[in-house]
């Protein structure tokens, strides 16, 4: 038990969702007769949920800042149909269509951010209106028709890393990507350990560090094997590559930048943050605009994977994204949450959906189970905070970046957070 406490930072509950994800995978792997961890199923799981995970990245920043966005599904659908029409009617090439979609998402986000940040209307009301508004625009602009997209555009939603180099029985680019990911994890861990030693901070015992690295790198290599050995023509999916890049970018923004610290500060205690010099209106405007940009990207990826836009795209996406964020350890009151935690929460929901489908469970019972999982995750998080403990995720990768989650008794330390910028 002492060894486990050392390995998991002294409190195994902080890995609740990671343990839940592993337990779900093992459970479904056993009871589906090994169909869960097959290359084809894992590839389909990532392809089918990448757009929700992209939404979760934006949603976690919105929730950390103390808001909620109910419009992301409608925004995604409107951007998707607008891009499809622009490419069909205006003759835009696929790359110009992507830029047009991102620009349209930014304009929509600026519109909603203006009402939220500068007019002062709660984001819940603004985005509820946006959900109705952009759902109507989606059906009006698309005339409730299905709009096909080009083969080139479909690549961003259903493409794979190409085959290059000699025939090794694996997709060589996928193998290379996995090795780069392992090297990145090891280098970041060693750098963090060296930095902590130089600063005189507590450094875990070497065997603890090595064990963590073995577990993480082993999981990466096994996933690499699954992606690299799929049926001919498949490999690591392009939506998964886009998601990985976004996780790195937004993880860095949340952990290492002034804007990231300000988002946490505003969500933790807006008045204290403003007294410390944080421009809360600017922060709120930025998180709302960023959310709509990512919603536009998610909508385009979905349309590309579906080969066409449709009038019912995006229905219920906001609920899946919000569930992923809360299951991943974000606090309902704001100020707490991580990008990695949201991805883990999204994967929990994705594996749960996928596994229940493989078992032949009906859609009605699946919805019931998902609702119970969300309720249990938030209840567990509330219980942890009532006991003075941190949120349920975030420590597994604590050696690769700063842990932004604050304990309940640390909410008054906003000035200390801001002072780190100096």
DRENDO-1510 file (C-alpha; in Angstrom, 1 decimal, always signed):
<recs>
REC; n; res; u; v; w
REC; 1; UNK; +0.0; +0.0; +0.0 .
REC; 2; UNK; +2.9; +2.4; +0.8 .
REC; 3; UNK; +4.3; +1.6; -2.6 .
REC; 4; UNK; +1.0; +2.5; -4.3 .
REC; 5; UNK; +0.8; +5.8; -2.3 .
REC; 6; UNK; +4.3; +6.8; -3.5 .
REC; 7; UNK; +3.5; +5.8; -7.1 .
REC; 8; UNK; +0.2; +7.7; -7.2 .
REC; 9; UNK; +1.2; +10.7; -5.3 .
REC; 10; UNK; -0.3; +9.7; -1.9 .
REC; 11; UNK; -3.9; +9.6; -3.0 .
REC; 12; UNK; -5.1; +7.0; -5.5 .
REC; 13; UNK; -8.5; +8.7; -5.7 .
REC; 14; UNK; -7.0; +11.5; -7.7 .
REC; 15; UNK; -6.7; +9.0; -10.6 .
REC; 16; UNK; -10.4; +8.0; -10.4 .
REC; 17; UNK; -11.2; +8.7; -14.0 .
REC; 18; UNK; -8.0; +7.1; -15.4 .
REC; 19; UNK; -8.7; +4.0; -13.4 .
REC; 20; UNK; -12.3; +4.1; -14.6 .
REC; 21; UNK; -11.2; +4.4; -18.2 .
REC; 22; UNK; -8.8; +1.4; -17.8 .
REC; 23; UNK; -11.5; -0.6; -15.9 .
REC; 24; UNK; -14.1; +0.1; -18.7 .
REC; 25; UNK; -11.6; -1.0; -21.4 .
REC; 26; UNK; -10.8; -4.2; -19.5 .
REC; 27; UNK; -14.4; -4.9; -18.8 .
REC; 28; UNK; -15.6; -4.5; -22.4 .
REC; 29; UNK; -12.6; -6.3; -23.7 .
REC; 30; UNK; -13.5; -9.4; -21.6 .
REC; 31; UNK; -17.3; -9.3; -22.2 .
REC; 32; UNK; -17.2; -8.5; -25.9 .
REC; 33; UNK; -14.9; -11.4; -26.6 .
REC; 34; UNK; -11.9; -9.2; -27.3 .
REC; 35; UNK; -13.6; -6.9; -29.8 .
REC; 36; UNK; -12.9; -3.7; -28.0 .
REC; 37; UNK; -9.1; -3.6; -28.4 .
REC; 38; UNK; -9.0; -4.5; -32.1 .
REC; 39; UNK; -7.3; -2.1; -34.5 .
REC; 40; UNK; -10.5; -1.5; -36.5 .
REC; 41; UNK; -12.6; -0.7; -33.4 .
REC; 42; UNK; -10.0; +1.6; -31.8 .
REC; 43; UNK; -9.6; +3.5; -35.1 .
REC; 44; UNK; -13.4; +3.8; -35.4 .
REC; 45; UNK; -13.7; +4.9; -31.8 .
REC; 46; UNK; -11.3; +7.8; -32.4 .
REC; 47; UNK; -12.8; +8.7; -35.7 .
REC; 48; UNK; -16.3; +8.7; -34.3 .
REC; 49; UNK; -15.6; +10.8; -31.2 .
REC; 50; UNK; -12.8; +13.2; -32.3 .
REC; 51; UNK; -15.2; +16.1; -32.8 .
REC; 52; UNK; -16.7; +15.7; -29.3 .
REC; 53; UNK; -13.2; +15.6; -27.8 .
REC; 54; UNK; -12.3; +18.8; -29.8 .
REC; 55; UNK; -15.4; +20.5; -28.3 .
REC; 56; UNK; -14.4; +19.3; -24.8 .
REC; 57; UNK; -11.0; +21.2; -25.2 .
REC; 58; UNK; -12.8; +24.4; -25.8 .
REC; 59; UNK; -15.6; +23.7; -23.3 .
REC; 60; UNK; -13.2; +23.1; -20.4 .
REC; 61; UNK; -11.8; +26.6; -20.8 .
REC; 62; UNK; -15.3; +28.0; -20.8 .
REC; 63; UNK; -16.2; +26.1; -17.7 .
REC; 64; UNK; -13.0; +27.0; -15.9 .
REC; 65; UNK; -13.8; +30.6; -16.5 .
REC; 66; UNK; -17.2; +30.0; -14.8 .
REC; 67; UNK; -19.5; +29.9; -17.9 .
REC; 68; UNK; -21.3; +27.3; -20.0 .
REC; 69; UNK; -21.8; +27.2; -23.7 .
REC; 70; UNK; -25.0; +25.5; -24.9 .
REC; 71; UNK; -24.7; +26.6; -28.6 .
REC; 72; UNK; -21.7; +24.5; -29.7 .
REC; 73; UNK; -23.7; +21.9; -31.5 .
REC; 74; UNK; -25.8; +24.4; -33.4 .
REC; 75; UNK; -22.7; +26.5; -34.2 .
REC; 76; UNK; -20.9; +23.4; -35.5 .
REC; 77; UNK; -23.8; +22.5; -37.7 .
REC; 78; UNK; -24.2; +26.0; -39.1 .
REC; 79; UNK; -20.4; +26.3; -39.9 .
REC; 80; UNK; -20.5; +22.8; -41.4 .
REC; 81; UNK; -23.3; +23.5; -43.8 .
REC; 82; UNK; -22.0; +27.0; -44.7 .
REC; 83; UNK; -18.6; +25.6; -45.6 .
REC; 84; UNK; -20.2; +22.8; -47.7 .
REC; 85; UNK; -22.3; +25.4; -49.6 .
REC; 86; UNK; -19.3; +27.8; -50.0 .
REC; 87; UNK; -17.2; +25.0; -51.6 .
REC; 88; UNK; -20.1; +23.9; -53.8 .
REC; 89; UNK; -21.4; +27.2; -54.9 .
REC; 90; UNK; -18.4; +29.5; -54.7 .
REC; 91; UNK; -15.9; +26.9; -55.9 .
REC; 92; UNK; -13.6; +27.3; -52.9 .
REC; 93; UNK; -10.8; +24.7; -52.6 .
REC; 94; UNK; -10.8; +22.5; -49.5 .
REC; 95; UNK; -8.2; +24.5; -47.6 .
REC; 96; UNK; -10.0; +27.8; -48.3 .
REC; 97; UNK; -13.2; +26.1; -47.0 .
REC; 98; UNK; -11.4; +25.2; -43.8 .
REC; 99; UNK; -10.2; +28.8; -43.3 .
REC; 100; UNK; -13.6; +30.2; -44.1 .
REC; 101; UNK; -15.1; +27.9; -41.5 .
REC; 102; UNK; -12.6; +28.9; -38.8 .
REC; 103; UNK; -13.3; +32.6; -39.7 .
REC; 104; UNK; -17.0; +32.1; -39.5 .
REC; 105; UNK; -16.6; +30.4; -36.1 .
REC; 106; UNK; -14.5; +33.3; -34.9 .
REC; 107; UNK; -17.2; +35.8; -35.9 .
REC; 108; UNK; -19.9; +33.8; -34.2 .
REC; 109; UNK; -17.7; +33.5; -31.1 .
REC; 110; UNK; -17.1; +37.3; -31.1 .
REC; 111; UNK; -20.8; +37.9; -31.3 .
REC; 112; UNK; -21.5; +35.7; -28.3 .
REC; 113; UNK; -18.5; +36.9; -26.4 .
REC; 114; UNK; -19.6; +40.5; -26.9 .
REC; 115; UNK; -22.9; +39.9; -25.2 .
REC; 116; UNK; -21.4; +37.8; -22.4 .
REC; 117; UNK; -18.3; +39.8; -21.6 .
REC; 118; UNK; -19.2; +43.4; -22.4 .
REC; 119; UNK; -23.0; +43.6; -22.2 .
REC; 120; UNK; -23.1; +41.4; -19.1 .
REC; 121; UNK; -25.7; +38.8; -20.1 .
REC; 122; UNK; -24.9; +35.4; -18.6 .
REC; 123; UNK; -23.3; +33.0; -21.0 .
REC; 124; UNK; -26.0; +30.4; -20.3 .
REC; 125; UNK; -28.7; +32.8; -21.7 .
REC; 126; UNK; -26.5; +34.1; -24.6 .
REC; 127; UNK; -25.6; +30.6; -25.7 .
REC; 128; UNK; -29.2; +29.3; -25.2 .
REC; 129; UNK; -30.3; +32.0; -27.6 .
REC; 130; UNK; -27.4; +31.0; -29.9 .
REC; 131; UNK; -28.4; +27.4; -29.8 .
REC; 132; UNK; -31.8; +28.4; -31.2 .
REC; 133; UNK; -30.5; +31.0; -33.5 .
REC; 134; UNK; -27.8; +29.0; -35.3 .
REC; 135; UNK; -29.9; +25.9; -35.4 .
REC; 136; UNK; -32.4; +28.0; -37.3 .
REC; 137; UNK; -29.7; +29.4; -39.5 .
REC; 138; UNK; -28.4; +25.9; -40.3 .
REC; 139; UNK; -31.8; +24.8; -41.5 .
REC; 140; UNK; -32.5; +28.1; -43.3 .
REC; 141; UNK; -29.1; +28.2; -45.2 .
REC; 142; UNK; -29.1; +24.5; -46.0 .
REC; 143; UNK; -32.8; +24.5; -46.7 .
REC; 144; UNK; -32.9; +21.2; -44.7 .
REC; 145; UNK; -31.0; +19.5; -47.5 .
REC; 146; UNK; -27.9; +17.3; -47.5 .
REC; 147; UNK; -24.9; +19.1; -49.0 .
REC; 148; UNK; -22.1; +16.8; -50.2 .
REC; 149; UNK; -18.4; +17.8; -49.9 .
REC; 150; UNK; -15.4; +17.0; -52.1 .
REC; 151; UNK; -13.0; +14.1; -51.6 .
REC; 152; UNK; -10.2; +16.4; -50.7 .
REC; 153; UNK; -12.2; +17.9; -47.9 .
REC; 154; UNK; -13.3; +14.5; -46.6 .
REC; 155; UNK; -9.6; +13.8; -45.8 .
REC; 156; UNK; -9.7; +15.9; -42.7 .
REC; 157; UNK; -12.5; +13.8; -41.2 .
REC; 158; UNK; -11.9; +10.3; -42.6 .
REC; 159; UNK; -8.3; +10.3; -43.8 .
REC; 160; UNK; -5.3; +8.4; -42.4 .
REC; 161; UNK; -1.6; +8.8; -42.3 .
REC; 162; UNK; -0.3; +7.5; -45.7 .
REC; 163; UNK; +2.0; +4.6; -46.3 .
REC; 164; UNK; +5.6; +5.6; -46.8 .
REC; 165; UNK; +8.9; +3.7; -46.8 .
REC; 166; UNK; +9.5; -0.1; -46.9 .
REC; 167; UNK; +6.8; -2.6; -46.3 .
REC; 168; UNK; +7.3; -3.5; -42.6 .
REC; 169; UNK; +3.8; -4.8; -41.9 .
REC; 170; UNK; +3.1; -1.6; -40.0 .
REC; 171; UNK; +2.2; +1.9; -41.0 .
REC; 172; UNK; +5.6; +3.5; -40.7 .
REC; 173; UNK; +4.4; +7.1; -40.1 .
REC; 174; UNK; +2.1; +5.8; -37.3 .
REC; 175; UNK; +5.1; +4.0; -35.7 .
REC; 176; UNK; +7.2; +7.1; -36.0 .
REC; 177; UNK; +4.5; +9.2; -34.4 .
REC; 178; UNK; +4.3; +6.8; -31.5 .
REC; 179; UNK; +8.0; +6.8; -31.0 .
REC; 180; UNK; +8.1; +10.6; -31.0 .
REC; 181; UNK; +5.3; +10.7; -28.4 .
REC; 182; UNK; +7.3; +8.3; -26.2 .
REC; 183; UNK; +10.4; +10.5; -26.6 .
REC; 184; UNK; +8.4; +13.6; -25.8 .
REC; 185; UNK; +7.0; +12.1; -22.6 .
REC; 186; UNK; +10.4; +10.9; -21.4 .
REC; 187; UNK; +12.2; +14.2; -22.2 .
REC; 188; UNK; +9.5; +16.3; -20.5 .
REC; 189; UNK; +9.6; +14.1; -17.4 .
REC; 190; UNK; +13.4; +14.3; -17.1 .
REC; 191; UNK; +13.3; +18.0; -17.6 .
REC; 192; UNK; +10.7; +18.5; -14.9 .
REC; 193; UNK; +12.7; +16.3; -12.5 .
REC; 194; UNK; +15.9; +18.3; -13.2 .
REC; 195; UNK; +14.0; +21.6; -12.7 .
REC; 196; UNK; +12.5; +20.4; -9.4 .
REC; 197; UNK; +15.9; +19.3; -8.1 .
REC; 198; UNK; +17.4; +22.7; -9.1 .
REC; 199; UNK; +14.6; +24.5; -7.2 .
REC; 200; UNK; +15.0; +22.3; -4.2 .
REC; 201; UNK; +11.4; +20.9; -4.6 .
REC; 202; UNK; +10.4; +17.4; -3.5 .
REC; 203; UNK; +11.4; +14.9; -6.2 .
REC; 204; UNK; +9.8; +11.4; -6.3 .
REC; 205; UNK; +12.1; +8.4; -5.8 .
REC; 206; UNK; +13.6; +7.2; -9.0 .
REC; 207; UNK; +11.7; +3.9; -9.1 .
REC; 208; UNK; +8.4; +5.9; -8.9 .
REC; 209; UNK; +9.4; +8.0; -11.8 .
REC; 210; UNK; +10.5; +5.0; -13.9 .
REC; 211; UNK; +7.4; +3.1; -13.1 .
REC; 212; UNK; +5.2; +6.0; -14.2 .
REC; 213; UNK; +7.1; +6.3; -17.4 .
REC; 214; UNK; +6.9; +2.6; -18.1 .
REC; 215; UNK; +3.1; +2.6; -17.6 .
REC; 216; UNK; +2.6; +5.7; -19.8 .
REC; 217; UNK; +5.0; +4.8; -22.5 .
REC; 218; UNK; +3.7; +1.2; -22.6 .
REC; 219; UNK; +0.1; +2.5; -23.1 .
REC; 220; UNK; +1.4; +4.8; -26.0 .
REC; 221; UNK; +3.3; +2.0; -27.7 .
REC; 222; UNK; +0.3; -0.4; -27.4 .
REC; 223; UNK; -2.0; +2.2; -28.9 .
REC; 224; UNK; +0.6; +2.8; -31.6 .
REC; 225; UNK; +0.6; -1.0; -32.4 .
REC; 226; UNK; -3.2; -1.0; -32.7 .
REC; 227; UNK; -3.3; +2.0; -35.0 .
REC; 228; UNK; -0.4; +0.8; -37.1 .
REC; 229; UNK; -1.8; -2.7; -37.7 .
REC; 230; UNK; -5.3; -1.8; -39.0 .
REC; 231; UNK; -6.7; -3.1; -42.2 .
REC; 232; UNK; -4.8; -1.9; -45.4 .
REC; 233; UNK; -5.3; +1.8; -46.0 .
REC; 234; UNK; -6.0; +2.6; -42.4 .
REC; 235; UNK; -3.6; +3.9; -39.7 .
REC; 236; UNK; -3.6; +6.8; -37.3 .
REC; 237; UNK; -6.6; +8.9; -38.3 .
REC; 238; UNK; -6.2; +12.5; -39.4 .
REC; 239; UNK; -8.9; +13.7; -36.9 .
REC; 240; UNK; -6.8; +12.1; -34.1 .
REC; 241; UNK; -3.7; +13.9; -35.3 .
REC; 242; UNK; -5.6; +17.2; -35.3 .
REC; 243; UNK; -6.9; +16.4; -31.8 .
REC; 244; UNK; -3.3; +15.5; -30.6 .
REC; 245; UNK; -2.0; +18.9; -31.8 .
REC; 246; UNK; -4.9; +20.7; -30.2 .
REC; 247; UNK; -4.2; +19.0; -26.8 .
REC; 248; UNK; -0.6; +20.0; -26.9 .
REC; 249; UNK; -1.4; +23.6; -27.9 .
REC; 250; UNK; -4.2; +24.1; -25.4 .
REC; 251; UNK; -2.4; +22.2; -22.6 .
REC; 252; UNK; +0.5; +24.6; -23.1 .
REC; 253; UNK; -1.8; +27.6; -23.1 .
REC; 254; UNK; -3.6; +26.5; -19.9 .
REC; 255; UNK; -0.4; +25.6; -18.0 .
REC; 256; UNK; +2.3; +28.0; -19.2 .
REC; 257; UNK; +0.8; +31.2; -20.5 .
REC; 258; UNK; -0.5; +34.4; -19.0 .
REC; 259; UNK; -3.9; +33.9; -20.7 .
REC; 260; UNK; -4.2; +30.4; -19.1 .
REC; 261; UNK; -3.5; +31.7; -15.6 .
REC; 262; UNK; -6.0; +34.5; -16.1 .
REC; 263; UNK; -8.7; +32.0; -17.1 .
REC; 264; UNK; -8.1; +30.1; -13.9 .
REC; 265; UNK; -8.0; +33.3; -11.9 .
REC; 266; UNK; -11.3; +34.6; -13.3 .
REC; 267; UNK; -13.0; +31.3; -12.7 .
REC; 268; UNK; -11.7; +31.0; -9.2 .
REC; 269; UNK; -12.5; +34.5; -8.0 .
REC; 270; UNK; -13.3; +37.1; -10.5 .
REC; 271; UNK; -13.3; +40.1; -8.1 .
REC; 272; UNK; -9.9; +39.1; -6.7 .
REC; 273; UNK; -8.5; +38.6; -10.2 .
REC; 274; UNK; -9.7; +42.1; -11.2 .
REC; 275; UNK; -8.0; +43.6; -8.2 .
REC; 276; UNK; -4.8; +41.8; -9.3 .
REC; 277; UNK; -5.0; +43.5; -12.7 .
REC; 278; UNK; -6.7; +40.8; -14.7 .
REC; 279; UNK; -9.0; +42.1; -17.5 .
REC; 280; UNK; -11.9; +39.7; -16.8 .
REC; 281; UNK; -14.0; +41.0; -19.8 .
REC; 282; UNK; -11.2; +40.3; -22.2 .
REC; 283; UNK; -10.7; +36.8; -20.7 .
REC; 284; UNK; -14.4; +36.0; -21.0 .
REC; 285; UNK; -14.5; +37.3; -24.6 .
REC; 286; UNK; -11.6; +35.2; -25.6 .
REC; 287; UNK; -12.9; +31.9; -24.1 .
REC; 288; UNK; -16.3; +32.4; -25.8 .
REC; 289; UNK; -14.7; +33.2; -29.2 .
REC; 290; UNK; -12.3; +30.3; -28.9 .
REC; 291; UNK; -15.1; +27.9; -28.1 .
REC; 292; UNK; -17.0; +28.8; -31.3 .
REC; 293; UNK; -13.8; +28.5; -33.4 .
REC; 294; UNK; -13.3; +24.9; -32.1 .
REC; 295; UNK; -17.0; +24.2; -32.6 .
REC; 296; UNK; -16.6; +25.3; -36.2 .
REC; 297; UNK; -13.6; +22.9; -36.6 .
REC; 298; UNK; -15.5; +20.1; -35.0 .
REC; 299; UNK; -18.4; +20.7; -37.4 .
REC; 300; UNK; -16.2; +20.6; -40.4 .
REC; 301; UNK; -14.5; +17.4; -39.3 .
REC; 302; UNK; -17.9; +15.8; -38.8 .
REC; 303; UNK; -19.1; +16.9; -42.2 .
REC; 304; UNK; -15.9; +15.6; -43.8 .
REC; 305; UNK; -16.3; +12.2; -42.1 .
REC; 306; UNK; -20.0; +12.0; -43.1 .
REC; 307; UNK; -19.2; +13.2; -46.7 .
REC; 308; UNK; -22.0; +15.7; -46.5 .
REC; 309; UNK; -23.7; +18.2; -44.2 .
REC; 310; UNK; -27.2; +17.6; -42.9 .
REC; 311; UNK; -30.0; +19.4; -41.1 .
REC; 312; UNK; -29.6; +17.3; -37.9 .
REC; 313; UNK; -25.9; +17.7; -37.5 .
REC; 314; UNK; -24.7; +18.7; -34.0 .
REC; 315; UNK; -27.8; +17.7; -32.1 .
REC; 316; UNK; -26.9; +17.0; -28.5 .
REC; 317; UNK; -23.1; +17.7; -29.0 .
REC; 318; UNK; -23.1; +20.3; -26.3 .
REC; 319; UNK; -24.3; +17.8; -23.7 .
REC; 320; UNK; -21.6; +15.3; -24.6 .
REC; 321; UNK; -18.9; +18.0; -24.4 .
REC; 322; UNK; -20.1; +19.3; -21.1 .
REC; 323; UNK; -20.4; +15.8; -19.7 .
REC; 324; UNK; -16.8; +15.0; -20.8 .
REC; 325; UNK; -15.5; +18.1; -19.0 .
REC; 326; UNK; -17.3; +17.4; -15.7 .
REC; 327; UNK; -16.4; +13.7; -15.8 .
REC; 328; UNK; -12.8; +14.8; -16.4 .
REC; 329; UNK; -12.8; +16.7; -13.1 .
REC; 330; UNK; -13.8; +20.3; -13.8 .
REC; 331; UNK; -15.7; +22.1; -11.1 .
REC; 332; UNK; -19.2; +23.3; -11.6 .
REC; 333; UNK; -18.3; +26.6; -9.8 .
REC; 334; UNK; -15.3; +27.2; -12.2 .
REC; 335; UNK; -11.6; +27.7; -11.5 .
REC; 336; UNK; -10.8; +24.0; -11.7 .
REC; 337; UNK; -10.2; +21.7; -14.7 .
REC; 338; UNK; -7.5; +20.5; -17.1 .
REC; 339; UNK; -7.4; +19.8; -20.8 .
REC; 340; UNK; -6.0; +16.3; -20.2 .
REC; 341; UNK; -8.8; +15.6; -17.7 .
REC; 342; UNK; -11.4; +16.6; -20.3 .
REC; 343; UNK; -9.9; +14.3; -22.9 .
REC; 344; UNK; -9.9; +11.4; -20.3 .
REC; 345; UNK; -13.6; +12.2; -19.5 .
REC; 346; UNK; -14.5; +12.2; -23.2 .
REC; 347; UNK; -12.7; +8.9; -23.7 .
REC; 348; UNK; -14.6; +7.4; -20.8 .
REC; 349; UNK; -17.9; +8.4; -22.5 .
REC; 350; UNK; -16.6; +7.2; -25.9 .
REC; 351; UNK; -15.5; +3.8; -24.5 .
REC; 352; UNK; -18.8; +3.4; -22.6 .
REC; 353; UNK; -20.8; +4.2; -25.8 .
REC; 354; UNK; -18.7; +1.9; -27.9 .
REC; 355; UNK; -18.7; -1.0; -25.5 .
REC; 356; UNK; -22.4; -0.9; -24.9 .
REC; 357; UNK; -23.0; -0.9; -28.7 .
REC; 358; UNK; -20.7; -3.9; -29.0 .
REC; 359; UNK; -22.8; -5.7; -26.3 .
REC; 360; UNK; -26.0; -4.9; -28.1 .
REC; 361; UNK; -27.4; -2.6; -25.4 .
REC; 362; UNK; -30.2; -0.4; -26.7 .
REC; 363; UNK; -30.0; +3.4; -27.0 .
REC; 364; UNK; -32.4; +4.0; -24.2 .
REC; 365; UNK; -30.4; +2.0; -21.6 .
REC; 366; UNK; -27.2; +3.6; -22.9 .
REC; 367; UNK; -28.5; +7.1; -22.2 .
REC; 368; UNK; -29.6; +6.0; -18.7 .
REC; 369; UNK; -26.1; +4.6; -18.0 .
REC; 370; UNK; -24.4; +7.8; -19.3 .
REC; 371; UNK; -26.5; +9.9; -17.1 .
REC; 372; UNK; -25.7; +7.9; -14.0 .
REC; 373; UNK; -22.0; +8.0; -14.9 .
REC; 374; UNK; -22.1; +11.8; -15.2 .
REC; 375; UNK; -24.0; +12.2; -11.9 .
REC; 376; UNK; -21.6; +9.8; -10.1 .
REC; 377; UNK; -18.5; +11.6; -11.4 .
REC; 378; UNK; -19.7; +15.1; -10.3 .
REC; 379; UNK; -20.9; +13.7; -6.9 .
REC; 380; UNK; -17.5; +12.1; -6.4 .
REC; 381; UNK; -15.8; +15.4; -7.2 .
REC; 382; UNK; -18.0; +17.3; -4.8 .
REC; 383; UNK; -17.3; +14.8; -2.1 .
REC; 384; UNK; -13.5; +15.1; -2.6 .
REC; 385; UNK; -13.7; +18.9; -2.3 .
REC; 386; UNK; -15.8; +18.6; +0.8 .
REC; 387; UNK; -13.0; +16.5; +2.3 .
REC; 388; UNK; -10.4; +19.1; +1.3 .
REC; 389; UNK; -8.9; +17.0; -1.5 .
REC; 390; UNK; -8.1; +18.0; -5.0 .
REC; 391; UNK; -10.1; +17.1; -8.1 .
REC; 392; UNK; -10.1; +13.5; -9.3 .
REC; 393; UNK; -7.8; +13.9; -12.3 .
REC; 394; UNK; -4.6; +15.7; -13.2 .
REC; 395; UNK; -1.8; +14.2; -11.2 .
REC; 396; UNK; -0.8; +11.4; -13.6 .
REC; 397; UNK; +1.0; +13.9; -15.8 .
REC; 398; UNK; +1.9; +16.3; -13.0 .
REC; 399; UNK; +5.6; +16.0; -13.8 .
REC; 400; UNK; +5.0; +17.2; -17.4 .
REC; 401; UNK; +3.6; +20.6; -16.4 .
REC; 402; UNK; +2.1; +22.8; -13.6 .
REC; 403; UNK; -1.0; +21.5; -11.9 .
REC; 404; UNK; -3.5; +24.3; -12.1 .
REC; 405; UNK; -6.2; +22.7; -9.8 .
REC; 406; UNK; -6.6; +24.5; -6.5 .
REC; 407; UNK; -7.8; +23.0; -3.3 .
REC; 408; UNK; -10.9; +24.5; -1.8 .
REC; 409; UNK; -8.9; +26.3; +0.9 .
REC; 410; UNK; -6.6; +27.8; -1.8 .
REC; 411; UNK; -9.3; +29.9; -3.7 .
REC; 412; UNK; -8.0; +33.1; -2.0 .
REC; 413; UNK; -4.6; +32.7; -3.5 .
REC; 414; UNK; -5.4; +34.4; -6.8 .
REC; 415; UNK; -2.9; +37.1; -6.3 .
REC; 416; UNK; -0.2; +34.5; -5.9 .
REC; 417; UNK; -1.2; +32.9; -9.2 .
REC; 418; UNK; -1.1; +36.2; -11.0 .
REC; 419; UNK; +2.2; +37.2; -9.3 .
REC; 420; UNK; +3.9; +34.3; -11.1 .
REC; 421; UNK; +3.7; +36.3; -14.3 .
REC; 422; UNK; +6.3; +38.8; -13.0 .
</recs>
